[in-house]
Amino acid sequence: MELTELFQKAQEKSKTLPSQPPNVLLDLYSLFKQATAGDVSGERPSMFDLKGRAKYDAWEAKKGMSNQEAMSAYVALVDSLG
């Protein structure tokens, strides 16, 4: 199966996973964004937007990762969760 297909199946599967700790959800978010949008863009949210700032920081940590690497890591993470 092609990586893009695996990535799409992992996206569907991620919606049915049991509740996960916030750090796992941030990993999923950041890998998804890196795979679909590339490196982080825009300004970092203010310190009053804790959720937005955490998401931005998680995505920024993946900076430089190719979309193929991000897709592979996303698929592997979803598979490891259930």
C-alpha positions as CSV (number, residue, x, y, z in Angstrom):
1,M,0.0,0.0,0.0
2,E,1.3,3.5,-0.9
3,L,2.3,5.8,2.0
4,T,-0.4,8.3,1.1
5,E,-3.1,5.6,1.5
6,L,-1.6,4.4,4.8
7,F,-1.6,8.1,6.0
8,Q,-5.3,8.5,5.1
9,K,-6.2,5.2,6.8
10,A,-4.2,6.3,9.9
11,Q,-6.2,9.6,9.9
12,E,-9.5,7.7,9.9
13,K,-8.2,5.4,12.6
14,S,-7.0,8.3,14.8
15,K,-10.6,9.5,15.1
16,T,-11.6,6.2,16.8
17,L,-8.7,5.9,19.2
18,P,-9.5,6.0,22.9
19,S,-8.7,9.1,24.8
20,Q,-5.0,9.9,24.9
21,P,-2.7,12.1,27.0
22,P,-2.4,15.6,25.6
23,N,1.3,15.1,24.6
24,V,0.2,12.2,22.3
25,L,-2.5,14.4,20.8
26,L,0.1,17.1,20.2
27,D,2.4,14.7,18.5
28,L,-0.5,13.5,16.2
29,Y,-1.4,17.2,15.5
30,S,2.2,18.3,14.7
31,L,2.9,15.3,12.5
32,F,-0.3,15.8,10.6
33,K,0.4,19.5,10.1
34,Q,4.0,18.8,9.0
35,A,2.8,16.2,6.6
36,T,0.0,18.3,5.0
37,A,1.3,21.9,5.3
38,G,5.0,21.7,5.7
39,D,7.0,23.8,8.1
40,V,5.2,25.9,10.7
41,S,4.1,29.4,9.5
42,G,2.6,32.5,11.0
43,E,3.3,34.0,14.4
44,R,3.5,32.1,17.6
45,P,0.2,32.7,19.6
46,S,0.3,34.9,22.7
47,M,1.0,33.5,26.1
48,F,-2.7,33.8,26.9
49,D,-3.6,31.3,24.2
50,L,-2.2,28.2,25.9
51,K,-3.7,25.6,23.6
52,G,-2.7,27.5,20.4
53,R,0.8,28.1,21.7
54,A,1.2,24.4,22.6
55,K,0.0,23.3,19.1
56,Y,2.3,25.9,17.4
57,D,5.3,24.8,19.5
58,A,4.7,21.1,18.8
59,W,4.5,21.8,15.1
60,E,7.6,24.0,15.2
61,A,9.5,21.1,16.7
62,K,8.9,19.1,13.5
63,K,10.5,21.9,11.4
64,G,12.6,20.5,8.6
65,M,11.0,17.1,8.6
66,S,9.9,16.1,5.1
67,N,6.2,15.4,4.5
68,Q,7.1,11.7,3.7
69,E,8.9,11.4,7.1
70,A,6.0,13.1,8.9
71,M,3.5,10.8,7.2
72,S,5.5,7.7,8.1
73,A,5.9,8.9,11.7
74,Y,2.1,9.7,11.9
75,V,1.2,6.2,10.6
76,A,3.6,4.6,13.1
77,L,2.3,6.6,16.0
78,V,-1.3,5.8,15.2
79,D,-0.5,2.1,14.8
80,S,1.3,2.1,18.2
81,L,-1.8,3.5,19.9
82,G,-4.2,0.8,19.0
